């Protein structure tokens, strides 16, 4: 069983997808931080292709450069070498075509949840009427289960609810790529499970290409079409890629009962322990 | 989601939480749980006020006796037994000519307070009568294109408080109008920050007296052809310039230290510079801006007294100075009344700022 997984993963790893299938393309990506003791190379020779409507999770040890890579894709961190392109176009700086859900909810605490979502919506749909923009924001807040909290101040919401608003805000701007930097890392495991369900439910509808960093092996498997494993830094790159062949929509129960689940899990843990 | 407004909420919002505890005491709503809280919040402050008044009374009495004894001793050594007896009798009778002039007791201060109020009532009645008397004449004068006759009598204590408040608000508004925009620009641009830093560091510690003289030099020349009294203008500008630094520094700091997450959100959403400043940077630096404004207002109120005194601009500062120069037998207690009025108004101004802050800013403060 284990050998089958390895073969498929090697095939994807080496394979280059046809360019019309690729949403996000990272080529020869390099990140260097100059330090007084010389350059510190965080990422080097990193190649990764992510297809349209794909959900990819990225797993690796702390400090290996996952967040650096994600913030480079978001455009918040300068690229030292190589390039990143979305639908064949090289990115320059941040933009609403790449929505980000940060680790901390990063809501403006002085705004209500509706205003927080509208902040992005107003920016992306400047030609829509006020009512239309309100409808969009409300639709996504409903989708994340916050229909009763439109007018609550962000600072009055629990962490889990704040991150729900964060999810609504990211989806509401209809990005081409959704970047998630350990969005559930600060939540307790019960809330985390609920939010994973919410995220995957809304993602099933919208099918936005998603790249998500996580430390949680189970989360990585449950959500992803492919799990990308990064080697430890410095000079981190893609170590291995694992295809997750579960049917969608998935339920937690069905995933846990699938025999492959434990093979996948073992594969990931083996990688992380070496 | 309508929320009912209760006294408790309002007083807590304004940083006057002890008032609602007092109300609970009188309405008998105080549970056993709250008793400790009540002791701490109402009984202890009241006890400390009583202790303060007691100490003050004892101290004033001791000072009074010291001066009285000294006067009697002096009469004894200089003029002999009968003069000393006369002096003792004179002091005991409370006659103005020989009354010891020292720290007044709480009772004397309270009497002066009442006499100042009486004085105010007399003056305002006088003023009302004057206005009524001159109303017909003034109407004619205005119709004829002449200036109306105005009341030129002595201002009462209350009038002086109002004038001081006017000066402080004008100065505070000036500080606000200069310091907040400047602080925002300095906070946003590291270049401007280094351009202005020396300027702030040098001018911040300059004393109110020097500011006054500087403003005096400039305003005097600018208004050289005007007959109007420029003392109000000079004093409010000096107050503004003295007090604006805290707001300037706090605004710049607040703006330059906005949470990086918020800035990232603004970047990802590609907010324009205008939106970035007004939707993200300003709201998030409001708590620090308000801290600055609160310091500015209290500094303005503090330096006001000194500046009014120098500028001979009517107000509490001038009142204190004139009473001191006056040396009448109740001057000392009037000065103490002014001291308390200044202190209480300063406290109320701080609470007003706190109320405004709680209304507009996202972080809630209860005040100290």
Interface residues (C-beta under 8 A of the other chain):
Chain A: X74 X75 X76 X93 X94 X95 X96 X98 X99 X100 X102 X104 X106 X108 X109 X110 X111 X119 X120 X123 X124 X151 X153 X155 X173
Chain B: X1 X259 X261 X262 X264 X265 X267 X268 X269 X270 X271 X275 X279 X280 X283 X284 X286 X361 X362 X363
